[in-house]
Amino acid sequence: MSKPITSHASSPPIAKRSDDDEERANMALIFNKYKGRITTLRKEKGWMTENLYMYQGFWHQSGRRISIEAVMAIQDTFKVHPTDIYLATMPKSGTTWLKALVFALVKRNKYKSDSLTHPLLVSNPHICLPFIESEIFRNTPTYVDGDSPRLLATHIAYTSLPQSIRDSSCRFVYLCRNPKDVLVSMFHFANKLSNKSSGLMTFEEAFKMFSKGIMPNGPYWDHVKGYRKVSLEHPKNVLFLTYEEMSTNTTNIVKRLAEFLGYPFTEEEEAKGVVQEIVMLCGFDNLSEVNKHGNIREGIPNSVFFREGKVGDWKNHLTDEMSLVLDEITKEKFHGLDISFPNQVYKINHGE
Ligand code: A3P
């Protein structure tokens, strides 16, 4: 099943990149359009950027692709298609992995996972399956390659999605991860990509901000809660998964994903090992090797999306006290939502 991997994820073969200049010009126009609205918003110190801005209950960066300007532009101009498939996550919850798995399984007839030219072997999952937030800056958003269904990802909170998406019956997959691992992952990611004049963050600073809900697209708990509630109300439209269950039970989760998205594996495919091939193709070892070199775009190395890829790295970073604080917040915020991580269960509480 496993095959030798050649590492060359530097040129995007799927989404044809529009001219950098054109994209930069669009970004400048959009940033300028919303400048006035942003200056009126509450702000806090950022993780990678100088500031984060509070908009509709969530913190956003400004002047980047994943930004408040992108959210506003999407709310103003984005058009939903009834067959769209959306992957929603808080940053650092396993977005890259989920993108790879969904891309590989939905496109398995077009791109065979045992082919050495499979897009996931020559490109980054973020190129194969883009964020709406970055596509909105393009003159002609590729939305992969024009195929239906369009596969799109987003970090936007449920309540900030355009009404047309919320009114649609499009399918959503939400991937949630233990907040302690999200904090650790975000801390490393932010320090790698930081362009703040004040320099790098300490872990204590990151912990304090995270606990107060201040991180890009946070508060973490409100983001998860928004999608969790919809998944409980509309289970046919929203599949709620955790990074932890995906790590321990990848094969079953891939099968569940395939069924939910309307691409179930046939008995023949299962017998031929197609599910396992997809799991291997999208596994951390494989993708981190493919993405060892090159940049997804200027200043963002492919490798920055792959660090440890493990459950529970928080144990190497959080003190007992920090862990307790986050447990308490999580218990309170996830009350009644039946969300669990290993060793921690935030079950529906019937008043006990
Ligand atoms: P760590 O920093 O804990 O290692 P996102 O994709 O939402 O930005 O999340 C990044 C996290 O997912 C990182 O976690 C990264 O290592 C992990 N990750 C990326 N690809 C993965 C894969 N194929 N399998 C498991 N984890 C993966």
Boltz pocket constraint, residues with backbone or C-beta under 6 A from the ligand:
constraints:
  - pocket:
      binder: B
      contacts: [[A, 89], [A, 90], [A, 91], [A, 92], [A, 93], [A, 94], [A, 95], [A, 96], [A, 97], [A, 181], [A, 184], [A, 185], [A, 186], [A, 188], [A, 282], [A, 283], [A, 284], [A, 285], [A, 287], [A, 305], [A, 306], [A, 307], [A, 308], [A, 309], [A, 310], [A, 313]]
      max_distance: 6.0
